[in-house]
Amino acid sequence: ETEIENVLEGNCLMSLRMRLSGRVISENKPSREFLVLNELVVDRGASPYLSNLDCFCDDKFITTVQADGIIMSTPTGSTAYSMSAGGSMVHPSVPAILFTPICPHTLSFRPIVFPDSAMLRVDVSPDSRAHAWVSFDGKFRQQLRRGDGLLVQMSLYPVPTVNKTDHTGDWFGSLSRAFNFNIRGATQKSFPKRSKS
């Protein structure tokens, strides 16, 4: 109750959490905008075949990903699906977009961190064996046909959040509670002390 009273009285610390905007592009026409706090995921769905996804940053070709899919996440979403797929944990105040492959069929493609100004596009390759699927924070799942794409950029509308202590303290506290981050069950034993003789 005390914390709620502090918020109502204005005695609290606020922070803004970045969101991403995603639009499906089909037949060169963008669809409605979806805003996400965590991540957008393009995956192979129920297909037994790997996805072939052509990836671009600011209209420059990056690579063709042959994988189970790709995750584009915010720093807030960096500790969700992206982390499970091998992406970095990123502090929520870092202005970045994470680009994490899901089980890539190569040793050369690793997660990438782009600046928040980047415009990302993921297209289902016309040569892909199957269609792909996209979801927005795990919802609004829809099919991407060969030649369809997904346009992703930072949203102009962040989410205001209330901090219990401060931005960094809250973040590390949540990592400790959720993942036992930096909590060790056993520590290395020290060498026995030698007696002076």
C-alpha positions in Angstrom: 0.0 0.0 0.0 2.8 2.4 0.8 4.3 1.9 -2.7 1.0 2.7 -4.3 0.6 5.8 -2.2 4.1 6.9 -3.2 3.2 6.5 -6.9 0.0 8.5 -6.4 1.8 11.3 -4.6 4.5 11.4 -7.4 7.3 10.1 -5.1 8.6 7.4 -7.5 11.1 6.9 -10.2 9.9 6.3 -13.8 11.6 4.8 -16.8 10.6 4.4 -20.4 10.7 0.9 -21.9 11.3 0.8 -25.6 8.8 -1.0 -27.9 9.1 -2.3 -31.4 6.8 -1.7 -34.3 6.2 -4.5 -36.8 4.3 -4.6 -40.1 3.8 -7.6 -42.4 4.5 -6.7 -46.0 2.5 -8.8 -48.5 2.5 -8.1 -52.2 4.5 -4.9 -51.4 1.6 -3.6 -49.2 2.2 -3.1 -45.5 -0.5 -4.4 -43.1 -1.5 -2.9 -39.8 1.1 -2.0 -37.2 1.7 -4.3 -34.2 3.5 -2.9 -31.1 5.5 -5.2 -28.9 7.3 -4.8 -25.6 9.3 -8.0 -25.9 9.8 -9.6 -29.3 8.7 -10.3 -32.8 9.4 -13.9 -33.9 9.5 -15.3 -37.5 9.6 -19.1 -37.4 9.0 -22.2 -39.5 5.8 -23.1 -37.6 4.8 -26.8 -38.1 6.9 -27.2 -41.2 9.6 -29.9 -41.1 11.9 -27.7 -43.2 14.2 -24.9 -42.0 13.2 -21.3 -42.8 15.1 -19.4 -45.5 14.9 -15.8 -44.4 16.6 -12.9 -46.3 17.6 -10.3 -43.7 18.2 -6.6 -44.3 19.2 -3.6 -42.2 18.5 -0.1 -43.6 17.8 -1.8 -47.0 21.3 -3.4 -47.0 21.4 -7.1 -47.3 22.9 -8.8 -44.2 22.5 -12.6 -44.8 20.1 -15.3 -45.6 19.3 -17.2 -42.4 18.7 -20.9 -42.7 17.3 -21.7 -39.3 14.2 -22.5 -37.2 13.6 -18.7 -37.2 14.7 -15.3 -36.1 13.9 -13.2 -33.0 13.9 -9.4 -33.0 13.7 -8.1 -29.5 13.8 -5.1 -27.3 16.2 -4.8 -24.3 13.2 -5.7 -22.1 12.6 -8.8 -24.2 16.3 -9.7 -24.1 15.7 -11.8 -21.0 12.9 -13.8 -22.6 12.9 -15.9 -25.8 16.0 -14.2 -27.1 18.1 -15.2 -24.1 16.9 -18.8 -24.4 18.1 -18.8 -28.0 21.6 -17.6 -27.0 21.1 -13.8 -27.2 22.7 -11.3 -24.8 21.0 -9.8 -21.8 20.7 -6.1 -22.4 20.0 -3.4 -19.8 16.5 -1.8 -20.5 18.0 1.7 -20.8 20.3 0.6 -23.7 18.7 1.8 -27.0 19.1 -1.3 -29.1 17.3 -4.0 -31.2 18.5 -7.6 -30.7 18.6 -9.9 -33.7 18.9 -13.5 -32.6 18.7 -16.6 -34.8 16.8 -19.7 -33.6 19.0 -22.8 -34.1 20.8 -21.5 -37.2 22.2 -24.1 -39.5 25.6 -22.5 -39.6 28.5 -21.7 -37.2 29.1 -18.3 -38.6 25.8 -16.4 -37.7 25.6 -15.2 -34.2 23.3 -12.8 -32.4 23.6 -9.2 -33.4 22.8 -6.0 -31.5 21.6 -3.1 -33.7 21.1 0.6 -32.8 17.5 1.6 -32.1 17.6 3.7 -35.3 17.9 0.6 -37.5 15.2 -0.4 -39.9 15.1 -4.2 -40.1 13.4 -6.3 -42.7 13.0 -10.1 -42.9 11.7 -11.6 -46.1 10.7 -15.2 -46.7 12.9 -16.2 -49.5 11.2 -17.1 -52.8 13.4 -20.2 -52.8 12.3 -21.3 -49.4 10.8 -24.8 -49.1 7.9 -23.6 -47.0 6.1 -20.6 -45.7 7.0 -19.0 -42.3 5.0 -17.6 -39.4 5.3 -14.4 -37.5 4.0 -13.6 -33.9 4.0 -10.4 -32.0 4.8 -10.9 -28.2 3.4 -14.4 -28.8 0.1 -13.2 -30.2 -1.6 -12.3 -33.5 0.2 -15.2 -35.2 0.0 -15.1 -39.0 1.5 -16.8 -42.0 4.2 -15.3 -44.2 4.1 -16.7 -47.7 7.1 -16.9 -49.9 8.0 -13.3 -50.9 6.2 -11.8 -47.9 8.2 -9.9 -45.3 8.3 -8.2 -41.9 9.4 -4.6 -41.4 10.7 -3.9 -37.8 11.7 -0.6 -36.2 11.7 1.2 -32.9 8.2 2.4 -32.0 7.8 6.1 -31.2 5.7 5.1 -28.2 7.6 3.6 -25.2 5.9 2.1 -22.2 6.3 4.1 -18.9 7.2 1.9 -15.9 7.5 2.6 -12.2 10.7 1.5 -10.5 10.7 0.2 -7.0 14.3 1.3 -6.3 16.1 2.5 -9.4 16.3 1.4 -13.0 19.5 -0.7 -12.6 18.6 -2.0 -9.1 15.2 -3.2 -10.3 16.7 -4.9 -13.3 19.4 -6.8 -11.4 16.8 -7.7 -8.7 14.5 -9.2 -11.3 17.5 -11.2 -12.9 18.3 -12.6 -9.4 14.7 -13.5 -8.7 13.9 -15.0 -12.1 17.2 -16.7 -13.0 19.2 -16.9 -9.8 21.6 -14.6 -11.6 25.0 -14.3 -9.8 23.8 -16.6 -7.0 26.2 -19.4 -6.4 25.3 -22.5 -4.5 28.9 -23.4 -3.5 32.0 -21.3 -3.7 35.5 -22.4 -4.3 37.3 -23.4 -1.2 40.3 -21.5 -0.1 43.7 -23.1 0.5 44.3 -24.1 4.0 46.3 -21.6 5.9 49.8 -22.5 6.7 51.1 -22.2 10.2 54.1 -20.1 10.8 57.1 -22.1 11.9 
